[in-house]
Amino acid sequence: MKQYLYSTVTGYFLQDELATVAETFDFMATNFGLLERNYEADALSPNRNVDLTQWERFEREVRTTLNREQSPGEQTRYKVLFLGRHGQGVHNVAERRYGTAEWDRYWAAQDGDSIAHWVDAHLTDLGIQQAQAVNAFWERQLTEAKTPAPESYYTSPMRRCLATANLTFANLDLSSPSSSTPQPPGDTTTKNEPLYRPVVKELLREVNGVHTCDRRSSRSTLAAEFPNFTFEAGFAEHDELWTPDHRETNEEIDRRMKKLLDDIFTHDDSVFVSLTAHSGAICSLLRVLGHREFRLSTGAVIPVLVKAVTVS
């Protein structure tokens, strides 16, 4: 597996700007935060792409300018990662009920209380509604803003992420690949075949250890509940990573997220990629990508333009 040096390419999204306040940022009201600006690819078009939406122009910029004549073996590659946090889970409600200090001190290590059970926490009704709202937003983006649909879908192995990904993408028309994207050799996908083929990645899980909400269910249990998901090669039947007495440090989870990104950039040629994960996992991904700190509320999504340079 190759290793990469990652950086965020700024100047394209509001969420990259230091002036943007994460707590009040509304990705739905701001076209995923995409800035209105001109691109180098515009100048290469006879009509300067004036008939295209901002997202169509941005897609051309990424594919034809930034990734110009790039092949899988090239030193520098660019991807757009849609980082989505799961909808509200029962553990989020419990933490608010007890307060973060008391949650971290005692309750996070318990399986639940008299009100709720939060091992591998389920979504709440609000969490389901949040994912459904993102689904409606994606439908508008695909049809009106012409935002390119992700070509690959990855998710944490936790129930709340698998459910969020399904509620967000499962019934959308994602079946029309970008006209500027050639199909891989041997790909017989037709326009009417679904392109939502989510893959469960063990390393995409939340900050690990101690908190029982982050102890995953068995592979067979998850496969029965989410039969449309593919589990990556080597995915264990039982959770072999969670420990009851050690909570990952930032340095430890950052190493894990770096390994995850190296895996994706080595084996996946997709340019637009969706990752459904957690608050702590996304914070770690942003650190590894050299992005400013930007905490997401439950159900929120931000795209990040990533430059990856092969180092080994």
Salt bridges, closest charged atoms under 4 A:
ASP16 OD1 - HIS291 NE2 2.77
GLU40 OE2 - ARG68 NH2 3.32
ASP42 OD2 - ARG57 NH2 2.62
GLU59 OE2 - ARG63 NE 2.88
GLU102 OE2 - ARG105 NH2 2.66
ASP104 OD1 - HIS211 NE2 3.71
ASP111 OD1 - ARG215 NH2 3.69
ASP113 OD2 - ARG97 NH2 2.71
ASP120 OD2 - ARG159 NH1 3.84
GLU151 OE1 - ARG63 NH2 3.38
GLU202 OE1 - ARG205 NH1 2.95
GLU202 OE2 - ARG216 NH2 3.05
ASP214 OD1 - ARG160 NH2 2.61
ASP214 OD2 - ARG247 NH1 2.97
GLU225 OE2 - ARG159 NH2 2.86
GLU232 OE1 - LYS201 NZ 3.14
ASP239 OD2 - ARG205 NH2 2.56
GLU248 OE1 - ARG256 NH2 2.50
GLU252 OE1 - HIS246 NE2 2.90
ASP254 OD1 - ARG287 NH2 2.84
ASP262 OD2 - LYS258 NZ 2.77
ASP263 OD2 - LYS201 NZ 2.52
ASP263 OD1 - HIS267 ND1 2.73
ASP269 OD1 - ARG77 NH2 3.22
GLU293 OE2 - ARG295 NE 3.51
